[in-house]
Amino acid sequence: MANNATAQGPAQRLDAIDLLRGLVMVVMLLDHTRDYVHEGGYWSDPLDPATSNPLLYATRWITHLCAPTFVLLAGASTGIQALRGVSRPDLTRFLWTRGLWLVFLELTVVRTLVWFNWNLSMLAQLQVIWAIGCSMLVLSVLIRLPMRVVGGIGLCLVGGHNLLDLVQVPTWHGPEAATPTFLQVLWMVMHQGGSFPVGTWPAPVVWAMYPVLPWLGLMAVGYAFAGILALEPARCRRALLGLGLGMLASFFVLRLGHFYGDPIAWSQQATTTQTIMSFLNVQKYGPSLQYVLVTLAPGMLLLAWLQGRPLRHGVARALVTFGRVPMFFYLLQWATAHVAGIVVSLCLGKEVLGYFLNGVQLYVMNPKPDMGGPLWMVYVCWALGTLLLYLPCRWYAGVKARRKDLVILRYL
């Protein structure tokens, strides 16, 4: 009977997982809409207490919830497949092929949708799809180990990788900077993050936004997290509630003491609001332990609340639909946000050339192009973009549900 509960538990709670995934994807669209639509979205730091305002800060900060939840649930989906009896060879083959596919998408399709540009001065911007793809390649080997061991390895990486912050290498900051060595590049790709030219300048530039090690750790944790999702509802709810509250408590202890888990120190500011901004401004690139704790906790609490609740109507079903087609939504939302920025700038009589240039081209432009509009336009475009994406996502979710014989649909 216990084994039955374990096998069936994940299937009974897939809607809750899809709802959480769909929610963070819609929030991700807000972040990318802000990037393209908000004036100064390319140039200013919305998390700088000295120059930001509460609404702009909150608009950016809430989107921190997206990447760690997305990666954790990607690992959990793999764990659920293992618990449902998918053979190890089949699961290994899927992880290996999907990992390579995601890396390919990052270097080709995603790059095109982000920049609307194929000038190779910016060769690649290694973002979350890259990180998930690389993590799946490693996870295809790790799943030969017991689930608890994989989870332990993940916890060590998530909790311990900030010890490596003691080693910092210089990143590339323009034509006058020295070209990093191979070992420095490897360190950026695996842990530190940063930019580097592939060769001597002028050479194509790569920006490693999502270094692999911490995200690999989070995916491995997600793989073992499937075991919690497999518990019967009452036990699962208690475990998730404990995890969420424990993460929040751990974050506040680490943050207040500032003795481990994030390289960005918070400080007393001119106002209480700015001090709170400083306190919550934790490092995403790559994700610090404190960042992971404070951004995953809300998802744990939401999943706990969703246990046993019907998700049959309204907004909940729409979010479940988005969560069932994550890669399809991810690709479409880049194009949606990018086009929204162009339309807003055209309507305001501003420049649109910047929307067709890559990061290196924008970096060297002087003066910077005048693009985008006020923050309220970001929210209008976000709402319209979400509505616009619902119909194609609902259609594709239906296709995936009806055509389970088409294996290729598992890759998009």
C-alpha positions in Angstrom: 0.0 0.0 0.0 2.8 2.4 0.8 4.5 1.8 -2.5 1.2 2.4 -4.3 0.8 5.8 -2.5 4.4 6.7 -3.5 3.8 5.8 -7.2 0.4 7.5 -7.4 1.1 10.6 -5.3 3.0 12.6 -7.9 0.4 12.0 -10.5 -2.3 13.2 -8.2 -0.6 16.5 -7.6 0.6 17.3 -11.1 -2.0 20.1 -11.5 -0.5 21.9 -8.4 3.0 21.6 -9.8 1.8 22.9 -13.2 0.0 25.8 -11.6 3.1 26.9 -9.7 5.2 26.5 -12.9 2.6 28.4 -14.9 2.5 31.2 -12.3 6.3 31.8 -12.3 6.3 31.7 -16.1 3.7 34.5 -16.2 5.8 36.4 -13.7 8.8 35.8 -16.0 6.9 37.5 -18.8 6.6 40.5 -16.6 10.4 40.6 -16.1 11.1 40.4 -19.8 8.4 42.9 -20.7 10.0 45.3 -18.2 13.4 44.7 -19.9 12.0 45.8 -23.4 9.2 48.2 -22.6 10.4 50.2 -19.6 12.5 53.3 -20.4 16.0 52.6 -19.2 15.2 48.9 -18.9 18.5 48.0 -20.7 20.6 50.4 -18.8 19.4 51.0 -15.2 19.4 48.6 -12.2 15.9 48.4 -10.8 17.3 46.9 -7.6 19.6 49.8 -6.7 18.0 51.4 -3.6 19.6 54.7 -4.5 18.1 55.0 -7.9 15.0 52.8 -7.9 11.5 53.3 -6.5 9.3 50.8 -4.6 7.1 49.7 -7.5 10.0 49.3 -10.0 12.0 47.5 -7.3 9.0 45.1 -6.6 8.4 44.6 -10.3 11.9 43.3 -10.7 12.3 41.5 -7.4 9.2 39.4 -7.6 10.6 37.9 -10.9 13.5 36.5 -8.8 11.0 33.7 -7.9 11.0 32.4 -11.5 14.4 30.8 -12.3 14.9 28.8 -9.1 11.3 27.5 -9.1 11.6 26.6 -12.8 14.8 24.7 -12.3 13.6 22.9 -9.1 10.5 21.8 -10.9 12.4 20.6 -13.9 14.3 18.3 -11.5 11.1 17.3 -9.8 9.5 16.3 -13.1 12.4 13.9 -13.7 12.1 12.5 -10.2 8.3 12.0 -10.7 9.0 10.1 -13.8 11.4 7.8 -11.9 8.8 7.3 -9.2 6.2 6.4 -11.7 8.4 3.6 -13.1 10.1 5.0 -16.1 13.1 2.8 -16.7 16.6 4.2 -15.9 17.8 3.7 -19.6 14.7 5.5 -20.9 15.1 8.3 -18.4 18.8 8.6 -19.1 18.2 8.8 -22.8 15.5 11.4 -22.4 17.7 13.6 -20.1 20.7 13.3 -22.4 18.8 14.2 -25.6 16.7 16.9 -24.0 19.7 18.5 -22.4 21.5 18.7 -25.7 18.3 20.1 -27.3 18.0 22.8 -24.7 21.6 23.9 -25.1 21.0 24.0 -28.9 17.9 26.1 -28.4 19.7 28.6 -26.1 22.5 29.1 -28.7 20.1 29.5 -31.6 16.4 30.2 -31.2 16.5 31.9 -27.8 19.4 34.1 -28.8 17.5 35.2 -31.9 14.3 36.0 -29.9 16.3 38.0 -27.3 18.1 40.2 -29.7 16.3 40.0 -33.1 19.8 40.0 -34.4 22.4 37.5 -35.7 25.5 39.6 -35.6 28.0 37.3 -34.0 29.8 40.0 -32.0 27.5 38.6 -29.2 27.8 34.8 -29.8 25.7 33.7 -26.9 23.9 34.7 -23.7 23.9 31.6 -21.5 20.6 31.9 -19.6 18.3 29.5 -17.8 17.6 27.1 -20.7 21.4 26.6 -21.0 21.6 25.9 -17.3 18.7 23.4 -17.4 20.2 21.7 -20.4 23.7 21.3 -18.9 22.1 20.2 -15.6 20.1 17.5 -17.4 23.2 16.2 -19.0 24.8 15.7 -15.6 21.6 14.5 -14.0 21.5 11.7 -16.7 24.5 10.3 -15.0 23.6 11.1 -11.4 20.3 9.2 -11.6 22.2 6.0 -11.4 22.6 6.8 -7.7 19.8 6.5 -5.1 17.5 9.5 -5.1 18.5 10.6 -1.6 22.2 10.6 -2.6 21.4 12.7 -5.6 19.5 15.1 -3.3 22.5 15.2 -0.9 24.8 16.1 -3.8 22.4 18.9 -4.8 22.2 20.2 -1.2 26.0 20.3 -1.0 26.2 22.3 -4.3 23.4 24.7 -3.4 24.6 25.2 0.2 28.3 25.1 -0.3 29.0 26.7 -3.6 29.4 30.2 -2.0 32.6 28.9 -0.4 34.0 29.2 -3.9 33.3 32.9 -4.0 36.7 33.4 -2.4 38.1 32.7 -5.9 37.2 35.5 -8.3 38.6 35.9 -11.8 38.5 39.1 -13.9 35.7 39.2 -16.5 35.8 41.0 -19.8 34.4 44.6 -19.7 35.2 45.9 -23.2 37.9 46.1 -25.9 40.5 47.5 -23.4 40.2 44.5 -21.1 42.5 41.6 -21.2 41.2 38.3 -22.7 40.5 35.8 -19.9 42.5 32.5 -19.9 40.8 29.1 -20.6 40.7 28.3 -16.8 39.2 31.7 -16.1 36.5 31.1 -18.7 35.8 27.7 -17.3 35.5 29.2 -13.8 33.0 31.8 -15.1 30.9 29.2 -16.9 30.9 26.8 -13.9 30.6 29.1 -10.9 31.2 32.8 -11.1 29.5 34.0 -14.2 30.7 36.8 -16.4 31.6 37.8 -20.0 34.5 36.7 -22.2 35.5 36.9 -25.9 36.0 33.6 -27.7 39.6 34.5 -28.7 41.4 37.8 -29.0 39.3 40.9 -29.4 37.6 41.6 -31.7 36.1 38.2 -31.3 32.5 37.0 -30.5 31.5 37.5 -26.9 29.8 35.0 -24.6 27.9 36.2 -21.4 27.6 33.3 -18.9 24.7 34.7 -17.0 23.7 31.3 -15.4 26.9 29.4 -14.3 26.3 25.7 -14.2 27.2 24.5 -10.7 24.6 26.2 -8.5 21.8 25.4 -11.0 22.9 21.8 -11.3 22.7 21.6 -7.5 19.2 23.0 -7.5 18.1 20.5 -10.2 19.5 17.6 -8.2 17.6 18.8 -5.1 14.5 19.0 -7.3 15.0 15.4 -8.4 14.9 14.3 -4.7 12.1 16.8 -4.0 9.8 14.5 -6.0 9.9 12.1 -3.0 8.2 14.8 -0.9 5.6 15.4 -3.6 4.9 11.7 -3.6 3.7 11.7 0.1 0.0 11.5 0.9 -1.6 14.9 0.9 -1.5 15.7 4.7 2.1 14.6 5.1 3.1 16.4 1.9 1.4 19.6 3.1 3.2 19.5 6.5 6.5 18.8 4.8 6.1 21.7 2.3 5.0 24.1 5.0 8.0 23.2 7.2 10.3 23.6 4.2 8.9 27.0 3.3 9.0 28.4 6.8 12.4 26.9 7.4 13.8 28.5 4.3 12.5 31.9 5.3 13.9 31.6 8.8 17.3 30.4 7.4 17.3 33.4 5.0 16.7 36.0 7.7 19.3 34.4 10.0 22.0 34.3 7.3 21.0 37.7 5.9 21.0 39.5 9.3 24.3 38.1 10.3 25.8 38.3 6.8 28.3 35.7 7.6 27.6 33.3 4.7 25.5 32.7 1.7 25.6 35.9 -0.4 28.5 38.2 -1.5 26.2 41.4 -1.6 26.2 43.0 1.9 23.0 44.9 2.9 23.4 48.3 4.6 21.3 50.9 6.4 19.9 53.4 3.9 18.4 56.9 4.1 14.9 55.5 4.5 13.3 52.3 5.9 12.0 51.4 2.4 15.5 51.7 0.9 16.9 49.6 3.8 14.4 46.9 3.0 15.4 47.1 -0.6 19.1 46.7 0.3 18.3 43.8 2.6 16.4 41.9 -0.1 18.9 42.6 -2.8 20.6 39.2 -3.1 22.7 37.8 -5.9 21.0 36.0 -8.8 24.0 35.7 -11.2 25.0 33.0 -10.1 22.3 32.3 -7.4 23.6 32.6 -3.9 22.3 30.4 -1.1 20.4 33.3 0.4 18.8 34.0 -3.0 17.7 30.4 -3.3 16.2 30.3 0.2 14.1 33.5 -0.1 12.9 32.7 -3.6 12.0 29.1 -3.2 10.1 29.6 0.1 7.0 31.2 -1.5 6.7 28.3 -3.9 6.9 25.7 -1.0 4.2 27.6 0.9 2.0 27.9 -2.2 2.3 24.2 -3.0 1.4 23.4 0.7 -1.7 25.5 0.4 -2.7 23.8 -2.9 -2.6 20.3 -1.5 -6.0 18.7 -1.9 -7.6 21.8 -3.4 -9.5 21.5 -6.7 -8.0 23.5 -9.5 -10.8 23.4 -12.0 -11.8 26.9 -12.9 -10.7 30.4 -13.9 -7.2 31.7 -13.4 -6.1 28.4 -11.8 -6.9 26.4 -14.9 -5.2 29.1 -17.1 -2.0 28.8 -15.0 -2.1 25.0 -15.2 -2.4 25.3 -19.0 0.7 27.5 -19.1 2.6 25.1 -16.8 1.9 22.2 -19.1 3.7 23.8 -22.0 6.7 25.5 -20.4 9.1 25.5 -23.3 6.4 26.6 -25.8 5.4 29.5 -23.5 9.1 30.4 -22.8 9.9 30.8 -26.5 6.7 32.7 -27.3 7.0 35.1 -24.4 10.5 36.3 -25.6 9.0 37.3 -28.9 5.9 38.8 -27.2 7.9 41.0 -24.9 10.4 42.1 -27.6 7.7 43.1 -30.0 5.8 45.0 -27.2 8.9 47.1 -26.7 9.1 47.9 -30.4 5.4 48.9 -30.5 5.6 51.1 -27.4 8.7 52.9 -28.7 7.1 53.4 -32.1 3.9 54.8 -30.5 6.0 57.2 -28.4 8.1 58.3 -31.3 11.3 56.9 -29.9 14.1 54.9 -31.4 13.7 51.2 -32.2 17.2 50.5 -33.6 18.3 49.2 -30.2 15.7 46.4 -30.4 17.6 44.9 -33.3 21.1 45.1 -31.7 22.8 42.6 -29.5 24.4 43.2 -26.1 27.9 44.0 -27.4 26.5 46.5 -30.0 24.4 48.2 -27.4 27.3 48.3 -25.0 29.5 50.3 -27.3 26.8 52.7 -28.5 27.2 56.3 -27.4 24.9 57.9 -26.7 22.5 55.1 -25.7 19.3 54.9 -27.7 16.1 56.4 -26.2 13.7 53.4 -25.9 10.6 52.4 -24.0 8.0 54.1 -21.9 6.8 54.5 -18.3 6.3 51.6 -15.9 2.5 51.6 -16.3 3.0 50.6 -19.9 5.0 47.6 -18.8 2.0 46.3 -16.9 -0.5 47.0 -19.7 1.8 45.1 -22.2 2.3 42.3 -19.6 -1.5 41.8 -19.2 -2.1 41.9 -22.9 0.8 39.6 -23.6 -0.5 37.0 -21.1 -3.9 37.0 -22.6 -2.4 36.8 -26.1 -0.3 33.7 -25.2 -3.2 31.8 -23.6 -4.9 30.6 -26.8 -1.8 29.2 -28.5 -0.7 27.6 -25.2 -4.1 26.0 -24.7 -4.1 24.7 -28.2 -0.6 23.2 -27.8 -1.5 21.7 -24.4 -4.4 20.0 -26.1 -2.1 18.6 -28.8 0.3 17.3 -26.2 -2.5 15.6 -24.3 -4.0 14.0 -27.4 -0.8 12.9 -29.2 1.2 11.2 -26.5 2.5 8.9 -29.3 4.5 11.8 -30.7 7.7 11.7 -28.6 9.0 14.8 -30.2 6.3 16.9 -28.4 8.1 16.1 -25.1 11.0 18.4 -26.3 8.9 21.5 -26.7 
